[in-house]
Amino acid sequence: MIDDLAMKRSRERILTTHTGSLPRPKELTQLLVRRARGESVDAAALDRAGEAALRWVVPKQMAAGIDVGNDGEQQRESFFLHLRHRMSGFGGSWKRWPRADVEHYPAFKQALEQQVAAKEAVGSFTPPKAIGEVRYVDASLVHRECAAFRAVLGETESRFVDAFLTAPSPGIVAAAIRNEHYDSEDAYLAALGAALRVEYEAIVGHGFVLQLDCPDLALERHVSYQNRPLGDFLGFCERVVETINGALVNIPRERVRMHVCWGNYEAPHDRDVPLPEILPILRQAKVGALSLPFANPRHAHEVRYLERWLADDQLVIAGVIDTLTNFVEHPEVVAERIERVARTVGDPARVIAGTDCGFDTSAGMGRVAEDVVWAKLAALRDGARLASQRLFGSAAAGVPR
């Protein structure tokens, strides 16, 4: 049964959240990497490691001061590659298009390749291809994932204010998993939308907020569309948003938040599409909140465009913590970032403080050390408290979680 309660707002103080993936324990990462490489992995051992990681990561979030938390994507190998275990039609592999900003700096590209080669991680740049009919064939896996998260929440003494689970956009799947089966991109997107609808409805049906991970709506401009006119990319974004809206037909928009970013990797990012180019299209999505990265030094200034393009009833989950460096942000810096977003939006109740992206988007690929992750999330909590004092009054600092 779908829960029709709207996402929680920052009514008395600024709430905190993050963008989905959190560090995975080493044992779990090793098992996920081995499976991704095609090695034989004991399914029971993988399940045990995933369940243990889930029981570890939920209270860690609560202790760090996260109000709206999730399962940390512990039981998935990446934010979208888990679909190959749940959907039909995927096989083989291919090499993703290079990123335009990385290609422009050969010395940096070499250094980046050396860093990646040294990691034991699930790579997302050699994904499978679509070689047959795409259908969601094993919904039991997403239902089991939801039930496991619900069970751990019930076992934990502390409580989140709200809870969410993530699922990928049909656009990032279409871009990253090359189509070699359907006659057109439109047909491929339609099949992906119909399949992903199963996952979307399952998450909301279990009472969680659905977060759509949509890096495609910004990232693909400097990947798949780097050598094509801007209009071609914007047309792709429009088709993806239309597909998303179709897949959300049975879900209240107040139960959906949408994360958009330019790719969770440290690089120049000087080939990124500007936010104002895509915001009019993002506004067409039937979602209750937009999650955008504003700690990102390439896009922090684009907060100003929210005033014009954010729908009147939408929330903004503002990235105020960088997920790519081991700097621990000072709470005053975090508070200043939150306050700027609140001034732009005009209502602090519509602002939730978050992170720019995930901390471990593909297992083992995270750039921030695990202990620093929790320190950064604690800084998010402390910065939100400072901002709350200024935005809601001194009493806000004492509001219990």
N, C-alpha and C positions, 0 to 999 in steps of 0.2 A: 504494500500500500504506500502510495506517495505521500510524503509529509509536506503539507502546504504551508508550513511556517516559513516566513521570510528569513533571509540571512540576518544575523544579528548586526545591529548598528552600534556605533560608538556613542551611545546616548548620554552616558555620564562620565566617560573617560575614553581615551583612544585605545581601542583594542589592538592586539598584536596577532600576527599570523606569519606564515612563510609560504613558499611557492611549491612545496611538494616533496622533493627528494632530500633526504638527510643521509649522513654517513652510514654505511653499512658495516657491521663487524667484519673483520678480516676473513674469518672462516666462511661466512656467507658469500662474500665477494669472490673468494677462490672457487667456490662451488658454481656460482653463476658464470664466472669466466670460463671454467672448464666446459660447462654445458653449451655456452655460446660458441666455443671452438669446435663443438661436435663430439667432444669426449663423452664417454659413458659416466654418468653421475647417478649415484643411488638416490632415487626419488624420495625415499623416506628420510634420508639424511638431509636432503635439501629442504624438505618440509620442516624438519625439526629446527634447522638453523634459521629458517625464515620466521617460524613462530617465536623462537627465542629472541630474535632481533626485534620483532614487533613488541614483545613484552619489555624490551630494553628501551626502545625509542619513544614510546608513549610517555612514560613518566619523566624521561629526560627533557622532553618538550615542556611538560608542566613545570618542572623544576626551574627551567630557564625563563619561565614567565610567558609562554605562548598561550594565548586565549583561544585561538581558533586553530586547532591542530589536526594532524592526519596520521597515517600509518608510516610516514616517511618513505613510502614506496619500497619498503624493505623486501617484499616478496616478489619484486619485479626486477628484471635485469636492466631495464632502462625505461624511460617514460613512454616509449611506444613499441619497442621490440618485443615486449611481452605478448603482443597480439598474435605473433606467429604460433603461440601455443594455444590460442583460443579461436583463431579464424582459419578458414581454408584458403587455398589459392596462392600461398606464398612458397617460394623455393628458390634455390640457387643463390647467387649474390652478384653484386655489381659495385663499382666504385662511384661514390657520390661525387657530384660536381665540386670542384675546388671553391674555396671562399675568396671572393675578389680582393678583400683587404689583405688576406694572408699572401696571395699570389703577388701582390704589388710590392712586397718587402721580402726579397729572397733570403737575406740574412736572418730575418725573424722567422721565416718559414722553416729554415733549417734548424734553428733552435727549438721551435715548437715541435717539429718532428722528432727530435732527440728526446724531448721531455715526454712525449706520448709513448715513444718506443720503450722508455724505461718503466712504464707503468704496467702493472698486472690489472687489466681493466677490460670491460666489455666495450669494444669499439662500435661507434654508430655510423662510421663512414663506409662500411662494407655491408650494408643491409641486404635483405633478400629482395627478390623481384616478385611482381604479381604475374604468375604463369598459368593461373586457372581462375575459376569462378570464386569470388571473394564472398564468403558467408561467415557469420558468427556461429560456430559449430559446437562450442563447449561453454555454455553460460554457467555451468556449475562452478567454473574456476573464479569468475567474478563474484558470484554469490558467496562462495567460500571465503574469498578475500574480505568481502564486506562483513560477513558473520564473524570472522576472526578478529577484525578490528573492533566490532561491537562488543565481543566477549572481553577483550582486553580493557576496553573502556569501563566495562562493568566491574572488572577486578581491581581497578585503580581507585585509590581513596580520593585523590584530587579529581577535578573535573575541568574539561574544556568548557568555555562558553558556547562554542559551536564546533562542529567537526566536518571535515571535507575529505573527499577522495578525488584523485585526478584521473583523467582519461584524455587521450590525444585527439586533436582535431583531425577530421578527414583530410585536411589540406596537407598536414605534415606527413601523414602516411602516404598520400599520393605523390608528394615531392620526394620523399626519402626511399620509398619502395617502388621502384620503377615499374611502370605498366607495360607488360608484354602480352596482355591478354585481351583487353577491351579495345573496341574500335576507336574510342575517343576518350579524352580526359573527362568530359561530362559524364560518360557512362561509368567510368572508373570511380569518379567522385560519388555518383549516385549509389553504386554498390557499397562503397565504403560508408556512406552516410547511413544506409539501411542496416549494415552490420554493426556499426558503432552505436546505433540507437539502442541496441540490446544492452551494451555496457553502460550507457548514460542512464537508461531507465532503471537498471539494477541498482546503481549507486544511489540515486534519489529515492528509489523504492525502499531501500534499507534505512532511510532517514538522514542521509548525509547530504551536505551541499556538494554539488558537482563542480569541479574545476576543470575547464577545458584548457588543455595546453596547446596553444596556437602560435608557436614561434614562426610558422610558415607565413603568417600575415605581416611579418616584418623581415625575417631572416632570408626568405627566398628571393628577395630583390637582389641581394648580392651573392646568391648561389645560383639557383636555376634560371633566374631572369637577369643575370648580370650583364649580358650582351644584347639585351632586347629593350625596346622602348618602355618607359615607365608605364604607359597605358596598358601594355600587355600584362605587366605584373598586377596593376590595380584591377584589371579584368579577372585575373586569377583570384584575387582576394574577394571580389564580389561573388564569384561562383562558390568559393569555399563558405562564405558567410551564408549564402542561400542554402547550401547543403546542411550546414550546422542548424539553421533555423528549422529545416524540415525534420532533422533528427531529434529536435527538442520539442516536437509538436505536442507531446503529452506531459511536458515538464514545465511547471511555472517558472517564469524567468527569474523570479525572486530566489530560486534555489540554485542558480547557476552563476558562477564567476568565470571570467575568461582571462587567461594569462597570455600576453603577447610580448615577445622580446626579439632581439636581433641576434640571438645565439649566445649560449652560455659558455663562451670561451674568451680568454684574455688575448686581445689582438688590437690592432689600430682602430678597427670599426669606422674608418673614414670613407667607407663605401656604403654605409647604411642609408636606407631610405629615411628621410625626415618624418617624424611622427605626424605632423599636420597633413602629410600626403595620404596617410592611411586612416586617420581618425574618423573622417566622414563615413568610411566603410565600416569601421569597427562599431560605430554607433548604430548601424543597421542590425547588428546581432541582438537576438532576443535574450539578453543576459542582464542580470541585476547588478553586476559589478565588473569593472575592468581592473586587471592587475598589470601594472606597468613599471618598468625599471627606471627609477629616478636617482638612484645612487650612482648609476652609470655615468662616468664623466663625459661621455659623448652625447648623452641625452638628458642630463639633469635640468638643463635650461628649458626643456620642452614642457615642463609642468604648466607653463603659462597658457598652453593651448587647451587645457582641460576646461577652462572657463567658458569657452565657446562650444566645444564639441561633446562634453559629457552630458548625457540626458539628465533631465531635471530630477529624476528619481533614482538615478544610478549611484552606486557607491564606487569609490576608487580605492583599490588596494595599492598603496604607494610603496614602491621599493625604496627603502631608505637605508638598507644594509647591502653592501657589496658582497657577492658570493664568490668572487674570484681572487681575492687577496686576503692575506692573513693579518692585515690591519684590523684591530678591534676599534670600531668607531667610538668616539667619545659620546656619552649620552647627550651632551649639549649639541653636538653636531646632528645627532639623530633627531633631537627635539626641534632644531631649526628647520630641518627638512620636512618634518611632519607639519609644523606650523605654516610653512610656505604653501604646502598643498592645501591645508585647511583654508587659508586666506583666499587661494585661487578658487576653490570649489564654493566657498561662501558658507559652509556649514560643516563644522567638525564632526557632527554625527554621521556624515557620509564618508568619513576617512577611516581606513584601517591601515595600520603601519605594518609593512611586510618587508620581504627581501626581494632583491632584483630577480633572482631565479632560484633554481634548486642548488643544493650543495653537492649532489652526487647524481647528476642527471642520468649517466650510465654508470653502472657499478664499477667503482674503482677510479673513475675519471675526475673526482673532486679535487680541486686545487687547494682547498682550505683544510688544515689539519683538524682532526675530529674534536680535540679539546678546544681549539680556537672557535669552531662552529658554535659550541655552547656559550662561549664567552661573547661572541657576536650577538647571539640571540638574547643573552642577558642584557647587553647594551641596548638592544631594541626595546626590551621591557623598561629599562631605566629611562631611556629617552622618551618613551611614550608617557611615562609618569610625569616627567618634567613638562612635556607639551600639554598634558591634561591639566596640570595646575594652571597653566597660562590660558588655556582655551575654555576650561569649564569652571575654574575657580579652585582655591586651595583645597577644598574638601575632596576634590577628585582624587588626590593622591592617596587618600585613605580608603578608597572604594575597594572592597575585597574582590579577589578573583572568583 
